[in-house]
Amino acid sequence: MPNLTDSDRQALRLADNLQKAVAQWLSYRGVDQSCTVSPFVDPTGQPAVLIKMNAHVACAMIDSLQQQHGRVAEWPGPDGAPGPLPRP
């Protein structure tokens, strides 16, 4: 990859490291699904990532973040009514 800038290489490394960390985090929680982490360089030239995940993975992440902060989360269910986050 000789045509990559330093920011491109940093974005690739960042995306790879985050992909591995999220995969390990999901596996530890028994979530059998994955997400996609894509590298890019933002308009200011800084390395960045985009994360794409399905609703199951997003709910698992929200639930975990809420637990870290000691809050019980409620999230709209498929019908739009509030309800507890689904457990993976």
Sequence and secondary structure as in RCSB ss.txt:
>XXXX:A:sequence
MPNLTDSDRQALRLADNLQKAVAQWLSYRGVDQSCTVSPFVDPTGQPAVLIKMNAHVACAMIDSLQQQHGRVAEW
PGPDGAPGPLPRP
>XXXX:A:secstr
 TT  HHHHHHHHHHHHHHHHHHHHHHHTT    EEEEEEE TTS EEEEEEE HHHHHHHHHHHHHHTT   EE
E TTS EEE    
